[in-house]
Amino acid sequence: MMEFWHCHKPDDHDHDHDGHHHHQDKANGDATTGQNAKADDTSLAARGYGASSVISAQQSVGFIDLTTLLFIEQDCSNITYSLSTPEHGSPDRQALASGEGGSQIRSLNVFCSSCQAQLGFYNFRTAAVTLLKWQISCDSVSNLSPGLEECLAATLISTIARSGSSKSLLLPITETLATTEEDGVGKDKVVHIWVLNSSIVYASSATEATATRPGAGSGTLAIKLLYRLVPREEADRMLDSLIGDAQEVNLPVKAINEVFRHLDRSNSLLPTTERVFKEWKVGLLRR
């Protein structure tokens, strides 16, 4: 309720304590209304609710969410910027931005200059480098680092807690579309996910021993879900519908393809009679 009150607290317009309104002529009323509207917009922007509000990177400060890390450009080294592939990139971001159509570029792909793996993307609006957690490794005392499965599982659980909806659509991040020319999952097809159980433990001789996570005993902690492919047009209609219950989850195109392949592999671990439910397939996602 506190969050609801903070976001939806009514504005205290000019009212007398005895309940009587101040009456002014129409001209003054219109002017006051316009001033109040501007004041409301300013107030919302100051509280971070304005349409132009974004999270901006800061020097020596990193931001972390469920799937990405965000850093200021000066804190990143050994990276290559590109509009498409690393072969056509440059470590000088400004050189790319000042090229042809530079004023219309919203983002750049970010690659490792050594191995040329895609690490994330650079967004001009936030003026920051966004790194995908499953594409990087960090020095840590723990030998367990989150992979794509764990990151997506955490996102799905967070989406359920936030929206109350157990259905999600995996849509590609716009910044990553230029890195592939193939049609298929993530471009003209969208993965539709329906979470059935957010906390199950399973064991299979076909899974690697390293898949075991702390707290799961001798098995693997996972999410049990239904998944299917739907045309992009159908996915857009579901998201635009006023009565739609599917939430949008954004991932790079390659990550969406990898998720779909993993779900197909997990489907083969299940008993034959439990692999399909109507037009859905049943899958497992490690968490």
Secondary structure as UniProt FT lines:
FT   HELIX           2..8
FT   TURN            17..18
FT   HELIX           26..46
FT   TURN            47..48
FT   TURN            51..52
FT   TURN            59..60
FT   STRAND          63..64
FT   STRAND          68..71
FT   HELIX           73..75
FT   STRAND          79..82
FT   HELIX           86..88
FT   HELIX           93..97
FT   TURN            100..101
FT   HELIX           102..104
FT   STRAND          107..112
FT   TURN            113..115
FT   STRAND          118..123
FT   TURN            124..127
FT   STRAND          128..132
FT   HELIX           133..135
FT   HELIX           148..163
FT   STRAND          167..172
FT   HELIX           174..179
FT   TURN            186..188
FT   STRAND          189..202
FT   TURN            205..206
FT   HELIX           209..211
FT   TURN            214..215
FT   TURN            217..218
FT   STRAND          220..231
FT   HELIX           232..240
FT   TURN            242..243
FT   STRAND          246..251
FT   HELIX           253..267
FT   TURN            268..269
FT   HELIX           272..274
FT   STRAND          276..277
FT   TURN            278..279
FT   STRAND          280..286
//
